[in-house]
């Protein structure tokens, strides 16, 4: 997949600091990035051609398009004559992305998951008298905190766009 990505790269991508990022790849999951729908269509065409050259194909039934913008913007992308559905949100590597670039739904999802973990830990860990506070803290730090902060840059903070305080680093 790395070779296909390298061979299909053009000038597209998005600026992130001093870097230009044209794709995100994990196993066989690929996210193509571009600053315009035309650039993205070109990148998608090259990527699909490289996949075919390697004996693979882009699965249009598992592919979606999303525009990150505060207002709705139509983006019609095609692979092999098939139009990819445009979605308002999708989950990539466990993180929920929305087209409006808001994190409040992802924050709510994480808080809900962390609350479920805390409820299940309450009887089995917190109320156990035979466990020391050090052991309880260790369990908290290894299970509860990562659930709440999954995908979170430990050096920075995830902004809370819904009015609650920021999540702790």
Secondary structure, 3 states (H helix, E strand, C coil): CHHHHHHHCCCCCEEECCEEECEEEECCEEEECCCCHHHHHHHHHHHHHHHHHCCCCCCHHHCEECCCCCCCCCCCCEECCEECEECCEEEECCEEEECCCCCHHHHHHHHHHHHHHHHHHHHHHHCCCCCCHHHHHHHHHHHHHHHHHCCCCCCCCCCCCCCCCCCCC
